[in-house]
Amino acid sequence: MINQEFETRLVRRRLIVRDSIFFLMLAVVCIALFFVTLFLFRSFSSHRVDLAKRWYDRGARDLSAHLPAQAVTDLQTALAYAPEERSYQLLLAEALSDVGNTAEAYSYFMNLWEVEPGSGLLNLQLARLSAKMGRADDAVHSYRASIYGTWEGDGTVRRREVRLELIRYLLDRQDYAKAQAELLIAAGNASEDTSARLQLAKLMLETGDDNAALAQYEKAIHLQPSDWRAYEAAGQLAFRMGHYSTARRYLEDAARRHAMTNDGSLSTVSSRMLSQSARILQIFPGADLPANQRLARIVGAIQTAQNRLKACHAQVANNATSVAALQPADALWNNGHVGSVINKLRGDLQQQDAAIQNIFQTEKITQEVCGEPNGDDQLLLLTSRSPEGVLK
């Protein structure tokens, strides 16, 4: 009886030991399979990452080499191995845009934008694509979102660049009112840098805001007084605005500083404007002059205008239509000579103002009939366009 119980226990122990060994071997095999599987998975994942990176690098090189079609293929392959990689998606969207597949590029950027709507870069890309697709309102909205979005690196510089790009886009669309508004903001945020001020001035000229452009040139001069080119630009603009006193001052400064630096050459246009500005200020009968000096200038201008009228008559003597066109100018002077009007002008400011208007009108009529004048006639014609600004 005792022997039987002992044998039964022994059999049980053997079974337990055998099962334990079997279980242990099974566990070891499972652990080994787990690590083999994990190794293979990691090896495969690492290989996928390597392949994705390799195709991405190839796509980036092709894009840099201006081969966007090849870059699209490369980057699509890269995304097949790493479909969630945002940097790959971003570069693929840029390649699609470069290759001309605007709609698909826009879709890619929109998907990225939905995850990161405050990205300055994504909003800029959407703005450019919207502009290509002719969606002006969306383009302007995205440009502004880009300006106020987040940027990596020097955000201040990037925002300024985007605003300037928006301004150029608005100028291309001839939306001058919005462009002027953006330029005013850009001017308020501009760095203390001469080149930035000169750039803003040129853009302001395109909008037709000459006064604002001149103010930017003057700020550039203040920032770098030795830069003769800023003086030259300001002087040329002042001349075109009819502000001949300002034009002479800036162009003289430009010539003086240019002579000091011997850098480049003052343009022939600037030299001509300088001499013309100086001469205009010598002959213009400004109201602030002493009475005798103003009268002398008016008399000289009358002589100039009447001589121009006589020369014009001689030029068109055989053309009845042209001769008839000169009759309004003849009537201004009642066929009189300078000597017959001097006494009327002396001490009579109203008569003097009327004579100045007659001079201007004579120059305009003779220009229409006989073409562009030269010399003092040309200068009187210039001042007739904006006499109130001559001495500014």
Beta strands, then each sheet from edge to edge (+ up, - down):
end
